[in-house]
Amino acid sequence: MQQTSKKDAYIALTIATIAMAISFMVWASLSPVSNQIATEFGLSASQKSLLIATPVLLGSIMRIPMGILSDRFGGKKIYIITMLFTLIPLALIPFASTYLFLMLCAFFIGMAGTTFAIAISYVSTFFPAEKQGLILGIAGMGNIGNALAGLIIPRINANWGFDWVYYTLIIAITVIVIIFAIFAKEMTLSAEKKTLKQSLSVAKDKNTWYLSLFYFLTFGSFVALSNYLPAFMGDQFSISAVNAGLFSAGFAATATFMRPVGGILADKLNPTKLLTTGFALVAVMACIIAFSLTQYGLFTTMIFLTALTVGLGNGIIFKMVPMVSKGNTGAVTGFVGAAGGLGGFFPPLLLGIIKQTTGTYTLGFILLSVFAVICLVTVWAVYVRKPAATA
């Protein structure tokens, strides 16, 4: 364990969480302005969905190597390098004149999403096991960046224009990099340097894949809905970009603030039984949403209850992550985080295709309900019915 003072530990936690929040604003920055981009570039529903989903792809896949690199070379170093890299696509987006170039920038903006795996690897070394649920829940609150994107970006765009959305993000990233470099301590690295094969050995543990499946649902729902809601609300209920951004921000904030609550509950109660209840609730709520797409009041109520449930689920699942492979948290986080990110990549694409093909989003939410049932059956069969199978 890292031999540092409590002050060092809490400074690391605070700065890493703020850095993730800013990075997640970058990661979600195209969603709040997607309707404007679609109009200017003449995009179809599926093209707009692809643009929104593209940053999620790299931000998901690259969580695996970035988590491993963080374990090996130190989270502070990898964090700073990653944030500096995101300045490149941020600087290029205002000059995008074609859909292809914009897609390329969107792809590399995805690196901002890898900060989740880096932050978890970094922060976890500063705190004892009995506090991991709460601490990793707090670190995971960096997801609030999705809410901030929905809240702030439409206003910057409305008051100062599209280009200043990205100039503002460049300034924010630069400031937090300087703060990180000056005030945060590096994590203590293991004396024994793990080989790539040793780091990837977590893939042989079935628990890694079970947690990945569960996180695909909970975090995937968080990312997919918080990213897609601005466009969805504009299409479905014809509300303004600013109000749609507020709605998306409310969803993301609700899910984010429930994350540490989920961690605290998992510190005190059986996390697998908590997940069973959570998946059952998601299955029911997704069905209700599917058939309330024209009923604003019922739809919004169910969406916010879903945010609450998946937020708790995110915290519960990451309490279980250190159980899989001690000393290899970055690698496990990379796998599980990648699965969660991919869970946010495919649904917007699917929703766009379903909407374009059927004229309604109903089937998309039915599929979400079906997937929640699959997760429910899996967690019950593997963990609840056979307690001895847990990590």
N, C-alpha and C positions, 0 to 999 in steps of 0.2 A: 504494500500500500504506500501511496505517496506520503512521504514524511514532510508535511507542510503544516503551517498554522491554520486555524479555523478561518482566519482573515483571508489567507491566500486561497483557501478552498471556496469561500463565498464570493471572492472577487472573480475567480475563474468561472464559477457558475453564472454569475451575473453577466459578465462580459460575453461568455459563450452563448447565453440565451438571447441577449440583445443582438449579437452578431447573426444568430440564426433568424431572428425576426426580420432583420433588414435583408438578409439573403433570401428569405421566403417572399418578401415583397418583390424582389427582383424576379424570383421564380414565377410568381403569379402576375407579373406586370402587364402581360398582353391581354389577359382576360377582361379587365374592366374597360378596355378600349377596343375590344374585338368587334363590336357592332359598327363602330366608326371605321375601323380598318376594312371590314367586310364591304361597307358602302363605297369607300374610296377605291378599293381594288376590285370591286364587283365579284365578291366571293359567294359561292353557294353555301348552303348550310353545312355540308360535309367538309368543304374547304376551311370554313371558319372553325369547325370542331377540330380539324387536324392542326390548325395553327395554335389553338388553345392547349391541345394535348401534347404538342411536340416538345416543349421544355421539360415536361414530366418524364419523357422517355430517357434522355441522357441523365437527368437528375435521379432516376431510379436505378438504371443499370450501373452507373458509376459509383453508387454507394458501396458496392462490394469492394472494389479496389481502394477507394478512399478510406473506408473503415480499416482495411488491412494496413495501408500506409500510415494511418494515424497511430495504430498499435505499434508499428515498427519504428517510425521516425519522430513521433510526437504530435499530438493534436494541435498544439499552438502553431507549429510551422506549417502543417498541412492546411489548417484553417485559413491562415493569412494568404498562402499561395493561391488557394482556391478562390478567395474573394477578389484578389488582384486579377485573376484570370477573367472573372465576370465583367470587369471594366471594359474588356475588348468588345464583346457583343453589345453592351449597353451604349458604347460610344458610336457603334455602327448603325444601330436601329434608326436614328433620325435621318440617315441618308438612304434608307431603303426605298427603292423606286419600283421594285418588282416583287411579286409574291414569293418567288423562289429565293431571292436574297433575304427577305423577311423571315422565311422559314429557316434559312441557314442560321440567322442570328438567334431565332427562337430556340433552335437546337442547342446552341452553345450556352445560352442563358440557363439551360438545364443544369449546368454545373453548380449553380446556386443551391439547388435542391439536395446536393450531396452533403451539404454542411450538417444535415441531421445526423448522419452516421459518424461524422468527425466529432460533433459536439458530444454525442453519447459516449463515444470512446474516451474522449478527453475528460469530461466531467466525472465519469464513473470512477476514475482512479483516485479522486480526492475524498471519497466518502465510503464509510463502512457498509457492509452488505445489508444490515438491518434498516438502513435509510435509503436504499436504492430505489424503492418504489416511489417515494416522495421526491427524491432529488432528480431522478430521471424524468418524473412527471413534470417537475418545474422546468428542467432543461428543454423538454419537449414542448413547453409553452412558446418556444420560438416559432411554432406553427402560427402564432398570432399574426405573423407577417402576411398570411393570406387574408386575414381580416383587415389589416392595415392597408393592403393593396386595394381592396374593395372600397375602403373608406376614404383614402387619401388621393389615390390616382385619378379618379373621375374629377375631383375638385381641381387638382393641378392642371389637368387637361382642359377643363372648362375656363379656368382663369388665365392660364399662361400658355396653353397650347400643347400639342402632342410632344414636341421635341423636349420641352422642359420636364416632362415626366421622367425621361431618361437622364437628363442632366442632373435632376434632383437625386435620383438613385445613385449616380456616380459620386456625387458629393457625400451622400450617406455612407456608402461603402468605404470611401477613402477615410472618412472620419473614424469609423469603427475599426478599420485596420490599424490606424495610428494608435488608438486607445488600447487595442489588443496587444500590439507590439510593445508598448511601454509598461502597461500595468499588470498583465496576466503572466503568471509563471507557467513554464512548460511542465507537463506531466512527467513523472518519473517513469522511465522505460524499463522494461524487464531486462535483467542482465543477460538472459538467454534470448538471442535474436531468433525468432521463429522463421523458418523457411516458408516459402509460398505454399508448399505442400502441407506444412503443419497448420498454417492459417486457414487453408481451405478444407482442413479435416473436419470442420464443423458441418460441412455438407453431408458427411456420412451419418450424422446424428439425426434420427427421424424427428426429434423435437424441433430442430431448426426448420424443417419443412412444415410441420404442423403450425408453428408460430407464424411462419410466412403466409400460410393459407389464411389464418385468422386476421393477420394484419392487412392482407390483400383486401379483405372486406372492410375492416374498421377504418384504417388510414386511407385506403383507396376511396371509400365513400366520402371521407373528409375532403380529400384533394379534388376528386371529381366534381362534387357538388359545389364546393366553394369556388372552384375555377369556372364551372359551367353556369352557375346560377345567374350571374349578370346577363349573359346572353339569353338564358332560358326565361328569366322574368320579363325581359324586353319582348321576346317573341310571344310568350304565352299570355301575359297580362298587360302588355303595351305600356309599361312604366318607364320613366326616364332613366338614363344611364346612371345619374347620381343616386336615385332611389334604389335602383337595382344593385348598385354597389353597396349601399347601406344594408340591404337585405343580405347580400353575400357576406358582408363584414360581420353582421349579427350571427349568421350561421357559423362562420369560422371562429368567432370569439367564443361562442357557446361551447363548441367542441374543444377548443383550446383550453379554456378554464376548467373544463371537466377532467382534463387529462391528469393533473396532479391529484384530483379527488379519487380517480380510479387507482392511481398508484398507492395512495394512503389506504384505500379499502383493501387492495391486494396485499399490503403489508400486514393487515390484521385478519383478513378472511381468506378462505380458499379461492384463489384466483380462477381456477377452472370452473367452479360452480357459478362464480360471478359471470364468466363468459357465456355459460349456458343460458342464463337469464337474458343477457344482452343480445345474443343472437336470436333468441325467440322474439324479443321485442322488435328488432330490426325487421324480421320476416313479416310480422304483423303490420308494422307501420309502412313498409314499402308497398304492401298490398293496398292499404288505404290510400296512399299517395297516388298509386296507379289509377285509381278511380275517382280522384278528387282534383284532377288537373284543371278543371274549370271553376272550382270552388275555392276562391282565394283564401278565405278564413280557415277552412279545414286543411287546405294544402300547406299554408304557412305554419299552422300548429304542428302538423305531422313532421314537417321539415325540421323545425326546431327541437322537437322531441328526438328525432333521429340524430341531430347534432349532439345532443346531450348524451345519448346512448353510445354512439361511436367514439365520442371523446373519452368517456369512461373506459371503453374497451381498449383504446390506445394506451392509456396508462396502465391498465391491468396486464396487457400483453408484455409491455416492456419491463414490468417487475419480473417477469419470467425469463427475460433474455439472459441475464447473468447466470441463471441456473444451468444454461445449456453448456457453456464452456468458460470456466473462470480463466481470466488472463487472455481471453480471445474475444473480449466483448465487441471490439471494433469489427471483427470478421462476422460474428453472429448478427450484429446490428446491420452490417452491410447487406447480408442476405435477406433478413427480415424487412429492413427498410426498403430494399429494392423491390421486394414483393408488394409492399404497401404503395410504393410509388407507381408501380405498374398497374396496381388496382385503381390508380387515379388516371392512368393513361388511356386505357381501353374504353371505359364507360362513356366519356365525351364523344369519342369516335362512333361508338355504337349508338348513342342517343341521336347523333347527327344523321346517321344512316337510317335509323328507325323513323325519325321524324320525316326525312325526305321520302322514304318509301311508303310509310303508312299514313302520314299526315298527323300523327300523334305520338307522344312520348310514353304512352301506357305500357307497351311491351317492355320498354327498358326498365321500368320500376318493378314489373312482374319478375323479370330476370334477377333483379337485385334480391327480391324476396326468396326466390328459389336458391340462390347462392347462400343466403343467410341460413336457410334450412340445412344445406350441405355442411356448413360450418358447425351448426348446432349438433347435428348427428355425429360429426367427427369428434368434437370436444367431449361429447358425452361418452362415445364408444372408447376413446383412447385414454381419457383422463378420469372422468367421473365414474364410469362403470368399472374401470380397472385402475384404482389409485396407484398401484405398484408400478404402473407404466410411466409415471411422471418422472421428470428429470431429477 
